[in-house]
C-alpha cells in the first residue's frame, strides 16, 4: 500500500517522536488521527501536518484510561474508514534511585509505558482482525534490552513491552497480514527529559550523538512500507541482544557508576514530577533544544560503548574460565 493511501493513528502524537512521525506521514499524503492528553500540543502538530500536505484530526485522550482508548479507536475508525497502522508511542519516565522515588510515581510510569500500550493493542486488534490487515507499531527503546539504573520502573515497563509484543506475534502467527512491529531507538533528542520526573537534584541532558526524532520517524515509515518484527535505531539490534545475553549485570553496573558520578557533579535543579500526571500547558514541539551539533554518526557513541562493554564481558568470562 502506498503511504498516501494509508490511514494512520498515532497515540502520543503531541511532541517528540510521535509528532515527528505524524508530520512525516503527512508529507506523504496519509490521513491521520492523532491522540494525546494535551490539547495545545495536539493542535500544534495537527497544524504542522496540514501545512505539510496531510489530513489530520486531533482527539484528546488519556492512554492510561482503557475505556477512553476504546472510544478513541472507534472514533478514529469512523473518521478514517479503516485503520492501516497504529503507532503506540506514549511514554514517561522517572529518574532517581528506586527507594528515593515515591511508589505512586513508579506505578504511573508502568501505567503510562506498559498498560497504555496494552490498552492501544486491545482497542485496535479487533479492528485489524475484522479487516484482516493492520500494522501495530510498538515504541519500546534500547531500554527494552539494557536495564537502566536510576530508572527502575522505566526498565520494568520496557522489558514488559518487549515480552508483550513477542506474545502478540505468537498469537497472530496465522494472520500474515497483521503485523506487530517493535522499534528500539537509543537516546532521542525529544522534550522527554523536560517532561520526566526527576528526584536526583541533577539537571538531565542528552549525550552527544542523540538521534533526531525524524530519524526514528523514518524508521516507522519504513515499517509502514515493509513491516518486520524488530527495528533498532542508533545501533544494531544484534548488539542489544548480545549485551542482554552476555553481560547485562556488567553493563548495568557500569551505567550505575556513571550515573552516581553524574548525580553528584551535574548542575543542581529542584525535584520535579514533570508531566507525569498532567500534560504540559503549552506545545512542546519535537526537539529538546539540547542537541549538540555536529553530532557523531547516529549511534556511533552508543555502538562504541556497547562494543566495549560486550568485549569486556567476554574477556572477564574467559579470564574466569582460565582461573577456574
NORTA-V898883 format. One line per field, one symbol per residue. ss: DSSP state (~ for helix, > for strand, _ for the rest). phi: phi as a letter, one per 20 degrees, with the letter a starting at -180 (. if undefined). Layout:
# NORTA-V898883
ss->???
phi->???
This chain:
# NORTA-V898883
ss->__~~~_>>>>>___>~~~~~~~~~~~~___>>>>>>__~~~~~~~~~~~~~___>>>>>>_____~~~~~~~~~~~~~~~____>>>>_____>>__~~~__~~~~~~~~~~~~~~~~~~~~~~~~~~~~~__>>>>>>__~~~_______~~~~~~~~~~~~~~~~~~~~______>>>>>>>>__>___~~~~_>>___>________>_~~~~~~~~~~~~~____>>>>___~~~~~~~~~~_~~~~~~~~~~~~~~~~~~__>___>____________>______________~~~~~~~~~~~~~~~~~~~~~~~~_
phi->.fffeedcdceneealfffffgfffffenfeccdcafefffffffggffffeoddbcdcfbeffeffffffffffffffenacebcdecfbbbcdqggfeegfffgffffffedffffggfffefgfffffmaqcdddfdpgffddfdgmbffgfgfffffffffffffffegedfedcdcecceegcfcfgffeffbdemdfebefgngffgfffgffffffffbfbfccecoafgffgffffeebffffffffffffgfffedfgecffbeldfdbfgebgdmddenefddeefggnfffffffffffffffffffffffff
